[in-house]
Amino acid sequence: MIKKGVPKFNLPEPELNFLATENGLYDYNHLYGFAEWFRSKLEPHQINEQNPLAILSENSEELAFVVGACFLLNIPFVSLSTKATNREIQKQIKTVTPSIFYTDKNNRNRIGDTPSLSIAKKHLSHSKFEDLSKFSVGDQESVLGLFFTSGTTGSPKVVPVLRRQILFGAKASAENFKPDYNRYWLLCLPLNHIGGISIFIRSILYHSAVYLMDRFDPYQVHTFLTENKLFQVASLVPTMLTELLDDPLFQVHMEFK
């Protein structure tokens, strides 16, 4: 039996677009510079699979940079839902014992005494990095992140996702569609589960960009997908898609993949 090797990917050129929101546009040069700064801040905390970085934040530019930097630096993380109760969050903290948290300001008081890292908007503007070879897809067999199941059939359980799973998924997805350079993957999903996070990682692997929304705005999404040829792929849950398709005039533009 022939065993297929893990797909190989290269890093994007620094000048290509990485992220866009209604407030700003960033290229991979910014992500690489941020990753070096991020590494220096996390080094004292000895992050590993048993004591990962924990994330508790709504969608934001800062969160997008954290997800991208964790992938480039091979930093295992666990992303918690901001919709969880304080009791649920405390229980999850005891389960995964994070070394440090990244939170937005609205959730910082929910993590107890666990150390936390603050990221100001200015930190996203770092554009100097020493060596691109410091960043890679990393150890293919190591854990990308830890994710809690929904708990619909019992108590939520922690499920590790390996980096190699993401790489195989990205290759399979690319055979059907992927955005071109400096074109956008529209993302309306929250970055606290693998569905949203994997889109950012695939975009890095494809050398394309993500347009991140903090919430689903049907009018704006309708405009992007029907009129703006920079938007080539979109990730939507069925309820979002149904709302768009309820409009008999809705039709994606010709560049949409």
N, C-alpha and C positions, 0 to 999 in steps of 0.2 A: 504494500500500500504506500502510495506517495503522500508524504506529509507536507502540506502547504506551509510555506514560511509566512511569518508575520509581514504584512504589507509595509513597505518603506515609504517614508515621506520626508521631504525637505522643508526647511523653514522658509517663510515668506521673506521677500526682499523688504528692507526697512521702509522704503518709500510707499509701499502699497497701503491702501486703506484697511484699517482694522475694525473700527467701531464708529457708528454714527448714532446720534440721538437728536431730539428736537433742540438740544442745547449745544451740541458740539460735534466735531469730527476729529478722529485720531487715526494715526497711521501706526504701522508695526514698529517704527522707530520709537514712538511713545511707549508702546507695550514693553519693548526690550529695555528701555531705560528704567521704566517702573519696576520691572522684574529684578533688576540689579539692586534698586533701593529696597524692594520688598524682601529680597534675600538677606540683606544686612539687618533688617529689623527682626527677622524670624530666627536668625542663627542662634541667639542665646536660649531659645526655647526647646531645642532638641526635638523637633517634630518627627514622629514616625507613625507607623500604622496603628500602634497601640495607643498613641497619644497624638492624634491628628490636630490640624488646624480646624476649628469649628467656625461655621459661617451662619450668621443670623441677620438677614438683611432683606429689605425689599429690593426689587430691580433698580439698578442705578449704574452710572458709568463706573463708579468705584468698584462695585461688585463685579462688573464685567472684567475689569483689569485684574482683580484678585483671582478670578477663575482662570483667565489666560496665563497669569504668572505662575499659578500652582501647576498648571500643565507643563509649562516650559521648564520649571525648576524641579519637577518630579516631587512635589510636596503633597502628601495625602491629606485629604480634607473630608469633613462631614458637614453637609449643608442641612440646616434645620428649618422647618417651616415657620414663618412668622405668624401663621394662623394657629399654631399650637398654643395650648394654654401654658401659663407659667409652670404649673405642676408637671405637665408633659415635658416641657423643656428641661426642668430640673432632673427628671427621671432619665432623659436622654443624655444629659451631661454625665450622670453617674454611670451610664452604660458605656460611653465611649471615652470618658476621661480626657478631654481635649487639653493640649498644652497651652493654647491661647485661642481667643476668639477674634474674629473680625465681625463687628456689628455696625449698623447704621445708628444714628443718634436716637431714633425712636425705639430701639430695642436694647440699648446698652444696659438699662437698669433691670433687665430680665435674666441676666446670666450669673447673678450672685457674685462670688469672690474670684471667679476665674479671670485671669489677666486678659485684657483686650487691647487690640490695636486700632488706633484711629487713623483714617486716611483722609486728608484734606484734598480738595480739588486740585491744588497746585502740584500734588505728587503725581498727577496724571500727565503732567507736562514735562517730566524728565525725558530728555531726548539723547542723552549720552550713555553709551554702553561700551565696555572695554573690548569684549570679544564675543562675537555671535556664536562661537563654538561652545560657549558655556550653556547654551540653551539647546534642547533637543526633545525628542519624544521620550527619551529616558529609557529606563529598564522596562522592557515590554511585559515582564511577568509581575511587576510590582503593582500595588493597589493605586488606582486613580483616586477613588473616594469611597466613602461609606454612606449608604443610603438606608433610611428607615422605610420599611414597608408601610402600607396604609393601615394595617391592623384590622381589616374588614373581617377576617376569619380568626381573630385572636389578638394578642398583644403585638404591637409593632416589633419587628425584628430588624437587626442590622444586616444589610447585605453588602458585601464588598464588590466593587466593580473593578476589574483589572484593566490596565492600560491597553493590553492586547485586544480586549473585547471592543474597545473604542476604535482601534485601528482597523480591525476587520469590518466593523460596522460602517466606518467612513469609506472604505474601499467599495463595499457593496452599494452604498448610497450613491457614490460617484458614478457607478456604472449606469445609473438611471438619470441622475441630475446633479448638478453642482453649479453654483454661481461662478461667473468669470471674474477675473481680477478687477478690483475696484467696483464690483457690483454687490448688491446686498441680499442677504438672507434676512427676511423680516421675521422678527421674534417678538411675540406677544406673551409667551409663556414665562412663568416665574422661574428664577434661577435657584430653586431650592430642591430640585429633583433632576434626575438624569436626563429627562426629556429636553429641558431647556439648556442644561449645561453641555450636553453632547453637541448641540448646534454650534456653540462657540468653539469647541475643540475641532469640529469638522471644518469650520470656517478657517481656522489656523492651518489645518492640514491642506485645505484647498487653495490657500493664499487669497481668499476672498474676504468679504467684510460682513458684519452683522449690523442691522439697524434695530436697535433695542427700544421697545416701548415699555413704559411702566404699567400700562394697562391697555386693554383692548378698546380701541376707538373705531367703531365700524365705519364711520364716515371717512376717517383718515386712511384706514386700511383699504377701503374701496378706492379711494383716489390713488394711492400708491400702486395698487395692482392693476388698475385699468389705464392709468395715464403716465406713470413714471417708469421709464424703461431701465432705470438703475436697479429696480427691484425684480429679481429673477426667481427667487424661491421664497416661500413663506411657511412658517410652522403655526398651525391653528388647530385648536381642539374642535370636535364636531359641532358644538353649540355656536362657536364663532363662524365656522364655515356655513352653517345653516342660515345664520343671520345675513350673511353676504348673498347667499344664493336665493334668498327670499325676494331679492330685487331682480325682476325679470330682465333688467338692462345690464346686469353685472356680467362682464366678460373681461378676462385678463388680456393684457396687451400681448403683442406678437413675440416680444423678447422673453416672456415668462416661460420658465422651464417646467 
